[in-house]
Amino acid sequence: MIKIFSPDNLLEAQCLKDVLESHGIACHLGGSYLAGAVGELPATGLLALYVDDYDAGLAKEMIEDYLKASPVLEESDHIQEE
């Protein structure tokens, strides 16, 4: 496995892991159990996403696309002014 991304926080890490796995890319989230040790360890750089070498290119593209995406709001989510 190869490290492809260092998420900023556990929520982002889990979302990205779920995206990759939903597209059939096996992914390992490293460092998730270290979050409880913040204070003793550095606060950043603990998390990392790992995939098999042959999936690395596609996984990196998917993460880039995910991070560039804008939320899609349904019409019912917009506040209508009269």
Buried (B, 14 or more C-beta within 10 A) or exposed (E): BEEBBBBEEBEBBBEBBEBBEEEEBEBEBBBBEBBEEEEEEEEEEBBBBBBEEEBBEBBBEBBEEEEEEEEEEEEEEEEEEE
